[in-house]
Structures are given as structure tokens and as C-alpha cells.
Amino acid sequence: MRITAAAAFESSLNNLQKRQQQLSDAQERLTLGKRVTRASDDPTAAARAERSMSLMYRTEANMRALEASRSVMEQTEAALGDAGDLLQQVREFMVSAGNASYSDTERGTVAVALRGLRTQLLSVSNRPDGAGGFLFGGQGSSTAPFADGATGVEFVGTTGSLRAATDEPLPLSLDGRQAWLGAPARTPGGPEISVFEVIDRTIAQLELTGRDSSEIVADLHEDLQDIDASMNNLVTFRSRAGESLHRADSMEERLSQVKLGAQTERSNAEDLDMVESISDFQGKQTGYDAALKTYSMVQRMTLFDYMTPR
């Protein structure tokens, strides 16, 4: 079999370029720290890495939704705590107004104090969430969900609540109408109790003059029962917010474990074994050096070196 000098040169050059490409690929993998930089390197490993990345992205989205829910529920729990403190003051004023020794003027002073507390309660019920919405806006509202009109405070939002679209739905708001205007009636089948309506009714009674003390005490007794029902209702919703925060903590721990597992799986699929890769790079570098020397030796070999002049 006859091998021409041109064929030998071309074969040496092809081998040299092949080794150079292998060395370049090994260097790229070392630089990136990745065994799989494209799907063609290892289709199975690339698919594993892609599935792990998808799981990581979904987990990160769930964690962002969880943080949004946690922020809202922390604010909601604090707002309901403030409301509870205000209603406790309302209750104390109502109890004091039932004192038989109070004059109409003193009861009028209590009514003024109750109006101030009512204004603060309305402000709490319309507290924004810091993200363009309202804590008690139900399913969303671009304006304050509670409006103070001629007939009293009304809910003008959309009843219900918003939930984050996560694997385990978490609340992004509470049903404000039910929390503030929907306390259970004292008697079965009776109308739901609005905390603002109770305060308004009490204020109106205290502003009347010339009434009998026993009549005033009887009315205040009923109002106190309604205030207690409203306070218990708000405590129930505060407990729901606290339960959501507890569930968010548990969910965060689970999501962290899922994310860590996905990161580990991705690392196993595409990351380099650095010791093995450095050894492989050194071997390819040695092979490339040998190929260069071989090519330079072959390139100098021609028949003209062995021809003598006659």
C-alpha cells in the first residue's frame, strides 16, 4: 500500500486539529466547572439537569409567593391585634357609661371618645398592604374596601379572599366583610353583627338626654354582648392569620429541602469531578504536544533529502 507524502501530511494535520479541539473542549469544561455544557455532551445528563432546573424555578416561584403571603399575613395579624386593643377600649368606655351616677354630659363625653375610637377602627379596616392592595380587601380592591356613608360603614370590595397560586395555596388577603361586619348573631337566625353598627348605636344612645339609668344600662348590656361577639370574631380571623404564618414556616422548610435536592441532582448531572478533569486535561495536553512534535518531524521529511546530484 503506497502512502504519499501529501496523505501523510493531511493525516497528521487532521489528527493535530482533532487533539487541539479535544484540548480546547477539556479547557472549556475546566473553566466552566461543568461536565455537560451542551446537550450533545451527554443527552441523558442534560435531560436530568433540565428537569432539576425546572423544579428549582418552580420552587423559587413558590417561595416568592410564600414570602408575599407571609408579608400580608404578618401585617393582617398586627392589624387585627390593633383592632382588638381598640375594641377593648371601646368596651371599657361602654362599661363606664353604664355607671348610674353619670350625667348626660359625662355620657356625651364617652360618646365623643367612642367616635374617636371608631375612626381609628375604620382606618385599621382600610389598612393598605404596601403592594397596592388592602389587607381586608377580599378578592381585590383598587380603593378602600370600607366606606363610611349616611347609613354607616359598608363593605364596597369583593367578598372572599385571594390565594397565591402555589402547590399549597396560601392567603394573600382575608375576607374583610366577614371579619368586620359578619360576627355571628347573638340569637340563631338573627342578622350578622357589624362592629361599626354596634358602636354607632351605642354613640346614638349615649347622646340622648333625659333617659332613665336602668334603660341605658339595659341597652348597653346588649351592646356589650355585640361588642364581645365582634371581638371574638376578629380573634378568630387573627387566629387564621397566625395559622397561615405557621403553615408558611413549615412550607418554607419543605421548599428549601426540595430546592436543595434539585440543586444536588443538577450538580450530579452536569458538574465536573475536578481531580479527574485536571488529569484528563493534562493527558490531552501531553498528547497534543506529542502530535505537534510528530507533525513537525513528518513535515520535514521529503524525498529530496535523500537525492544526490549526479
C-alpha positions, -999 to 999 in steps of 0.1 A, spaced: 0 0 0 15 33 -11 12 63 11 20 96 -5 37 125 14 6 146 9 -16 120 25 8 117 55 8 154 59 -30 156 57 -35 128 82 -10 143 107 -28 177 103 -62 162 109 -50 144 140 -34 175 152 -66 195 148 -86 168 165 -63 168 195 -64 206 196 -102 205 197 -102 179 224 -78 200 244 -99 231 239 -131 212 250 -113 200 281 -101 235 289 -137 249 284 -151 223 308 -125 231 334 -131 269 331 -169 264 334 -167 237 360 -192 217 340 -190 182 326 -221 189 303 -221 223 286 -244 213 258 -270 186 252 -248 167 228 -221 162 255 -244 138 274 -281 138 264 -292 118 295 -274 140 319 -286 171 301 -322 160 305 -317 153 342 -301 188 346 -330 204 327 -356 187 349 -338 198 380 -336 234 368 -374 234 361 -380 221 396 -357 248 410 -375 276 391 -409 263 402 -397 260 438 -383 296 437 -417 309 424 -434 291 452 -410 307 477 -417 342 463 -454 336 466 -449 323 502 -430 354 511 -458 376 497 -484 357 517 -462 359 548 -458 396 545 -496 401 541 -505 378 570 -480 394 593 -495 428 586 -530 414 589 -522 397 622 -508 430 635 -538 450 622 -562 426 640 -542 429 671 -546 467 669 -583 463 663 -586 441 694 -568 467 715 -592 494 702 -623 473 709 -611 466 744 -610 504 749 -645 507 734 -657 480 758 -642 498 788 -659 531 778 -692 513 774 -689 498 808 -681 531 824 -711 547 806 -734 523 824 -725 539 857 -758 551 872 -741 582 887 -730 595 852 -748 626 840 -759 632 804 -728 654 799 -705 627 811 -721 602 788 -718 627 759 -680 628 767 -679 590 764 -697 592 731 -670 616 718 -643 592 729 -661 563 711 -663 584 679 -625 587 680 -620 550 685 -645 543 657 -624 565 633 -593 545 643 -610 512 637 -622 523 603 -586 533 595 -574 498 606 -601 481 585 -588 501 554 -551 495 561 -531 490 528 -508 460 524 -479 481 509 -483 465 475 -512 485 461 -539 465 478 -557 463 511 -553 438 539 -591 433 542 -599 440 505 -613 405 500 -607 394 464 -591 427 455 -600 463 455 -584 494 440 -600 516 466 -605 514 503 -629 484 509 -649 501 537 -668 532 530 -684 554 557 -718 566 544 -750 580 557 -763 546 568 -730 536 584 -699 517 573 -704 494 542 -681 469 525 -675 480 489 -649 455 479 -654 419 466 -662 394 493 -639 364 496 -601 362 498 -572 359 474 -548 330 474 -514 325 460 -512 300 431 -487 277 448 -487 239 453 -502 246 488 -524 277 484 -516 304 508 -538 335 515 -529 369 501 -559 386 518 -588 379 543 -625 383 538 -628 418 552 -666 419 551 -669 387 572 -642 399 596 -656 433 604 -693 431 595 -701 394 599 -699 384 635 -723 357 644 -757 369 658 -764 365 695 -795 345 686 -799 318 660 -812 332 627 -805 368 637 -786 393 615 -748 393 615 -732 419 637 -713 448 623 -688 462 648 -693 497 634 -730 494 637 -727 485 673 -705 515 681 -728 538 661 -758 525 681 -740 530 714 -730 565 705 -765 574 695 -779 561 728 -753 580 749 -760 613 731 -797 611 740 -806 631 771 -831 627 799 -832 589 797 -837 566 827 -805 549 840 -820 514 840 -829 519 804 -794 530 795 -779 500 813 -802 476 796 -792 489 761 -755 490 770 -758 454 782 -770 443 747 -743 464 730 -716 449 752 -727 414 741 -725 425 704 -691 441 710 -679 408 726 -692 389 696 -673 412 673 -641 409 693 -644 371 693 -649 372 655 -618 393 650 -599 370 673 -610 341 651 -596 358 620 -564 367 638 -560 330 646 -564 322 609 -537 347 601 -514 331 627 -522 296 614 -513 308 579 -480 321 592 -473 288 609 -481 269 577 -459 292 557 -429 284 581 -435 247 576 -439 251 538 -407 272 536 -387 244 552 -402 218 528 -395 241 498 -359 246 509 -354 208 510 -369 205 476 -347 232 462 -316 217 478 -325 183 463 -329 198 428 -296 216 431 -279 184 442 -294 165 413 -284 192 388 -248 192 402 -246 154 400 -258 155 364 -235 182 349 -207 192 373 -171 181 369 -150 158 390 -122 183 392 -94 159 400 -104 136 372 -109 165 348 -75 180 356 -58 147 350 -77 143 317 -67 178 306 -30 171 314 -32 139 294 -48 157 264 -21 184 267 6 158 266 -10 141 236 -13 175 218 24 182 224 34 148 210 12 154 180 29 187 174 63 172 175 53 143 152 38 168 127 69 189 127 91 158 121 68 145 93 67 179 77 105 180 72 106 145 56 108 146 18 124 125 -9 146 155 -19 165 150 13 178 116 0 185 125 -36 222 132 -46 232 151 -76 249 132 -105 
